[in-house]
């Protein structure tokens, strides 16, 4: 049951509102939580550098300036996967990330101060893992959001089939790589969104495009036209 009060809030009411709005982002101070398995990789995902994402502080959709590693939502919602709604409790409270420790809903100055500082990146966690980091870097170079943004801008300006083809190639590469590392590399499919971010077939929507499969081939469709 939610706790309600008409009095000014000066302490956590355990209402769960912050947890339901989304999981926290990780900072360098949280590295040990993942390294030690307190928060397994299957429960986190990466918003890659340049990817449009909602900025909770500025309250706008903006491209992120570095990797942002976050805890996944539950059941296709924003709600933090570790939030127990029935008990209004955090399942990893003793090992919660620094953003959770810092956040005071009644005074957001502290969380605003650390929000963009010392963000944890995939390189911090994977650079010493032989082979795997090379794969992540190769994917990043091939499917960078900087390149996607440039191509989308050119596509909107020129409506070039060649440019559309380049974007489709990136989407196909991203999709095939995820399939191959699970089938041949024996990686856990639940770790893919941490290693390679969210699928391009989904995130391309932030650029005003949709993916459709026609006769087994990927095609691009304007979100405005589809709507």
C-alpha positions in Angstrom: 0.0 0.0 0.0 1.3 3.4 -0.9 2.1 5.8 1.9 0.4 9.2 1.5 0.8 12.4 3.4 -0.2 16.1 3.1 2.8 17.2 5.0 6.0 18.4 3.3 8.2 15.5 2.5 11.6 15.6 4.3 12.4 11.9 4.3 11.8 8.8 2.2 8.2 7.6 2.4 9.0 4.3 0.6 6.3 5.2 -1.9 8.3 3.6 -4.8 7.7 6.5 -7.2 11.3 6.9 -8.0 11.7 3.2 -8.6 8.7 3.0 -10.9 10.1 5.8 -13.0 13.1 3.8 -14.0 16.2 2.0 -12.8 19.3 4.1 -11.8 22.4 4.7 -14.0 25.8 3.4 -12.8 28.9 5.4 -11.9 32.5 4.4 -11.3 31.7 4.0 -7.6 29.3 1.2 -8.6 31.8 -0.9 -10.6 32.3 -3.4 -7.7 28.6 -4.2 -7.7 28.8 -5.6 -11.2 32.3 -7.0 -10.9 31.3 -9.0 -7.8 28.0 -10.2 -9.3 25.9 -8.3 -6.8 24.0 -6.9 -9.8 24.4 -9.5 -12.6 24.9 -8.3 -16.2 21.7 -9.8 -17.4 19.8 -7.2 -15.3 21.5 -4.2 -16.9 21.6 -2.5 -20.4 23.6 0.1 -22.1 22.4 3.4 -23.7 25.3 3.9 -26.1 27.1 7.2 -26.7 25.1 9.4 -29.0 21.9 7.5 -28.5 18.8 9.8 -27.9 17.6 9.2 -24.4 15.3 11.0 -22.0 17.3 13.2 -19.6 15.6 13.2 -16.2 17.4 16.3 -15.1 16.8 18.4 -18.3 13.5 16.7 -19.0 14.2 16.4 -22.7 15.2 13.7 -25.3 18.9 14.3 -25.8 21.9 12.2 -27.2 23.9 10.9 -24.3 27.6 12.0 -24.1 29.0 8.6 -23.0 27.8 5.1 -22.3 25.0 5.1 -19.7 24.6 1.7 -18.1 21.3 1.3 -16.3 19.2 -1.4 -14.5 16.5 -2.9 -16.8 12.8 -2.3 -16.3 10.4 -5.0 -15.4 7.6 -6.5 -17.6 8.1 -4.0 -20.4 7.7 -1.0 -18.1 10.2 1.6 -16.7 9.9 0.1 -13.2 13.2 -1.0 -11.8 13.5 -4.8 -12.0 14.7 -4.9 -8.4 11.7 -3.0 -7.0 9.2 -5.2 -5.1 5.9 -3.5 -5.5 4.1 -5.7 -3.0 6.5 -4.9 -0.2 7.4 -1.4 -1.4 11.0 -2.5 -1.0 14.3 -2.7 -2.9 15.5 -6.3 -3.4 19.2 -5.1 -3.5 19.0 -2.4 -0.9 22.3 -3.2 0.7 24.0 -3.2 -2.8 22.0 -0.4 -4.4 23.9 2.0 -6.8 25.1 5.4 -5.8 22.2 7.2 -7.5 19.7 5.4 -5.3 21.8 6.2 -2.2 22.0 9.9 -3.2 18.4 10.6 -4.5 16.2 12.6 -2.2 12.9 13.3 -4.0 12.3 16.3 -1.8 15.7 17.8 -2.6 17.2 16.8 -6.0 20.3 19.0 -5.8 22.6 16.1 -4.7 21.5 13.7 -7.5 21.7 16.6 -10.1 25.3 17.2 -8.9 26.5 13.6 -9.6 24.1 12.8 -12.5 26.6 13.2 -15.4 29.8 12.6 -13.4 32.0 9.5 -13.4 29.6 7.5 -15.5 30.5 3.8 -15.7 31.1 2.6 -19.2 31.4 -0.8 -20.9 35.1 -0.2 -21.3 35.5 0.1 -17.5 33.9 -3.3 -17.2 35.1 -5.2 -20.3 38.4 -3.8 -21.6 40.4 -6.6 -20.0 38.1 -9.4 -21.3 40.1 -10.8 -24.2 38.0 -11.1 -27.4 34.8 -9.8 -26.0 35.9 -6.2 -25.8 37.2 -6.3 -29.3 33.8 -7.5 -30.4 32.1 -4.6 -28.6 34.5 -2.1 -30.1 33.9 -3.5 -33.6 30.1 -3.2 -33.2 30.5 0.4 -31.8 32.6 1.4 -34.8 30.2 -0.2 -37.3 27.0 1.0 -35.6 27.9 4.3 -33.9 25.0 6.7 -33.2 27.1 9.5 -34.6 27.1 7.8 -38.0 23.5 6.9 -37.7 22.5 10.5 -36.9 24.5 11.8 -39.9 22.9 9.2 -42.3 19.4 9.9 -41.0 19.9 13.7 -41.5 21.2 13.0 -45.1 18.3 10.7 -45.8 15.7 13.2 -44.7 17.4 15.8 -46.9 18.0 13.8 -50.0 15.7 10.7 -49.7 18.6 8.7 -51.2 18.1 5.0 -51.6 21.8 4.5 -51.2 21.8 6.3 -47.8 18.7 4.2 -46.8 20.7 1.1 -47.8 23.6 2.1 -45.5 21.2 2.4 -42.5 19.6 -0.9 -43.3 23.0 -2.6 -43.5 23.8 -1.3 -40.0 20.5 -2.6 -38.7 21.1 -6.0 -40.3 24.7 -6.2 -39.0 23.5 -5.4 -35.5 20.8 -8.1 -35.7 23.1 -10.8 -37.2 25.8 -10.1 -34.7 23.5 -10.6 -31.7 22.3 -13.9 -33.2 25.8 -15.2 -33.9 27.3 -14.4 -30.5 24.5 -16.4 -28.9 24.5 -19.3 -31.3 28.3 -19.6 -31.9 29.8 -17.6 -29.0 27.5 -19.1 -26.4 26.8 -15.8 -24.8 23.6 -15.4 -22.7 21.0 -13.6 -24.8 20.0 -11.7 -21.7 23.4 -10.0 -21.7 23.1 -8.6 -25.2 21.6 -5.3 -24.3 24.5 -4.6 -21.9 27.2 -5.6 -24.4 25.7 -4.0 -27.6 23.0 -1.7 -26.3 19.4 -1.9 -27.4 18.8 -3.3 -30.9 19.0 -0.7 -33.7 15.8 -2.0 -35.1 14.2 -0.5 -31.9 16.2 2.6 -31.2 16.0 3.8 -34.8 12.5 5.0 -33.9 14.1 7.9 -31.9 15.3 9.2 -35.3 11.8 9.2 -36.8 12.2 5.9 -38.7 10.6 2.5 -38.3 11.8 -0.9 -39.5 9.5 -3.2 -41.5 10.1 -6.7 -42.9 8.8 -7.1 -46.4 9.4 -10.4 -48.3 12.1 -11.2 -45.8 13.9 -7.9 -46.3 14.4 -5.0 -43.9 12.9 -1.7 -45.2 12.8 1.8 -43.6 9.5 3.6 -43.1 9.0 7.1 -41.8 7.3 7.1 -38.4 5.2 10.0 -39.5 3.9 8.1 -42.5 3.3 4.9 -40.5 1.4 6.8 -38.0 
